[in-house]
């Protein structure tokens, strides 16, 4: 157990606990630190040569804080010095050690990206939801969101990120990438994510977001014609999936002149009431965590980060539902 400092004693007498502290305490309780550390250990430097390494868990905690609060390498280093809640989460005692510097965090992040640790973390969170009986099967919601990327050419190479492209949504042009997500229709947890350039149509990635045991899939009007796609028809399992895709508003029949229920609107509202669950993970990632723009150059690096973010979003939703004990296997 970590020894209390005078600062800990002073802060323990406060009457109010901040939302940041509550969030970090919840995540600290839910994250299986030992298992996630072992994911990284085979690739982590032993420290037998050169500069001594920092503990894997310490670096992982710092990396997660950087993702949750959308800060740069230097920014998160300074924030930990400035915030008592972050310092407590890091479990650092300034009397004996310092916060890892920005360069150390940069090298750690590159290691996670190289070995796709973010993908393993996302899979681990979903496996725990499965074992706890919190992830349902039988239906998925497919959706996508645009993540903007800098369009400036004021960099060392003098050009834009070649993996990012432009797309038009409504009457506005966007430059960047897309995150495509498959969300469990029963629980609202994200079970699959992929990343593409922004000019790839949503429907092109839809088949990759549907699970083998799904019998129905929900999507907005951008996915119309999904059941006619070659990748859906050619697959034995996907060809049996019922596609409940929302109708374009302009195509709905106007029943105002006729007596009785407008069944078209009633059916569309039922579709939307299920499909709206697919928006919740995006809301957490883009609003609570603040990731509306790309952080790095290249789709692979950003996808690694979004794997961690959607895994974290699943844990946030699980905590809000009061299912922390089931998730932790208590």
Protein Blocks (a to p, Z undefined) as FASTA:
>chain_A
ZZddfklmmmmmpmbdcfklmmmmmmmmmpcfklmmmmmmmmpcehlgcjddddfklmmm
mmmmmmmnopafklmmmmmmmpmklmmmnopafklbccddfklmmmmmmmmmmnommmmm
mmmmmmmmmmnopacchiacdddddddddfbfbbfkopacfkbccddehjaccedddddd
dddfknopafbdcdddfklcfklmmmmmpcfkbcbdcddfklgoklmpmklmmpmklmmp
ccdddddfklpccfklpgcjdfklmmmmmmmmmmmmmmmmmmmmmmmnopabcfbecjkl
mmmmmmmmmmmmmmmmmmmnopmmmmnoZZ
